[in-house]
Amino acid sequence: MDKRNERRTEQRLRYSLPVWFAEYPKETLAQGKMVDISSRGAAFISYAHDSCPCFGQHITARFKVPDYRLDHSFDMVNFRRLAYVCRVDRVYTSWRRVAIRFAEPLPFKPGEKQC
């Protein structure tokens, strides 16, 4: 990636675990695969189907994030966040990369706590 165009203010944690999402909290959840996460937002891959979020949409997302400790151990912490879809990119014919911004940041910076 070209560092001159980098606008990120925080290092991302790259990992591949499920993320569950829906437009409304009581709807049936769709599943995606997390790509990366920071305290303020995340990106995940989703099938390009009716439940794939659209740009500008608000969704509820459920996911787990590793919280690393100084002794190189970690706990998986569950989160549920309201989020705004700030970008949707076509990856393949049937896949989309969805970038979201959380309404409330995580209590730690996942990419900066790695061992």
N, C-alpha and C positions, 0 to 999 in steps of 0.2 A: 504494500500500500504506500502511496506517495505521502510522506510525512508533511509536506507543505499544505496539503488539502485536509489534513486530519483535524477534525473539529471536536473530537471526543476529549472530555476533560478528565475522564476516569478510565483506568484500565478495565477491560472486560474479562470475565471468566468464561472461557469456552468449555462447554460440556454438552452432553447429549442425553437428556432425560426427558420423559414426557411432560407436556404442559397441557392442561385442560382449559378450555375457554368456551364462552357463550356470550351473546349480547346481553342477556338478562340472567341474573344469578340462579333463577329457578328453572331455566331451560335445560334441555338435555345438552350435556357438554360434548364438544368435539375435541379430538386429540390432535396435538402437534408434537414436534420434537424440538426442544430447545437448542439453539445454536450458540448464543452468548447472552450474558446478563451483566448489568451493572446495578448500582443501587437505585438508579432512576429509570431504568428501562431494560428491555430485552428484545431479542430477535428469535423467532422460531420458524420452522418449516411446517406448512400445512398443505393438505390436499386442496386443490382448486375446485371445491364443490360449493354447494349452497351455503354451508356454514363457515366457509373461509371468510375472515373479516375483510372489510373494505376500508380504504383510506377514509379517515375522518370519523370512523365508527368508534363508539365506546364499547368496551367489552369487560367482562370479569374473567380473570385468569387465575388458575390454581397451579402451583408448581412447588418443587423442592429445590433448595440451594444448599450446597455444602458450606458449613461454617467451620473453617480450619482453626485448630488450636496450636499453641506454641510447641507442643510435643509431637507434632505432625499427625495427630489424630483429627477427626472431624465428626460433626453431627450433621445430619440432614434436617434442615429446618423447613417446615411447611409454611407457605404463604398463599394468601388470597388477596389479589389487588384489582381495583378498578383501573382500567388503562385506556389510553387513547391510541388508536392506530395511526401512526404518523407516516408509514410507508408500506407499500405492498409491491414486491418485485416478482416477476415471473422467473422461476428457476428452470423448470422444464415445462412441458405441456401440461402436466397434471399437478405441479407443485408450485407453491408460492412461498416467498420469504416475507414474513410479516414483522415489522418493527413496531414496538409499542413503547409508550411512555407512561410510567405509573403515576397515578393521582397522588399517591403517598410513597416516598422513597423507602427502600429497605433500611433496616437499622444498622447495616454495615455495608462495606464495599467489597463484594465477593471476589472481584479480580485482584484486589490488593491484599487479600488475606491468605493467598496461596502459600504453601510451604515450599 
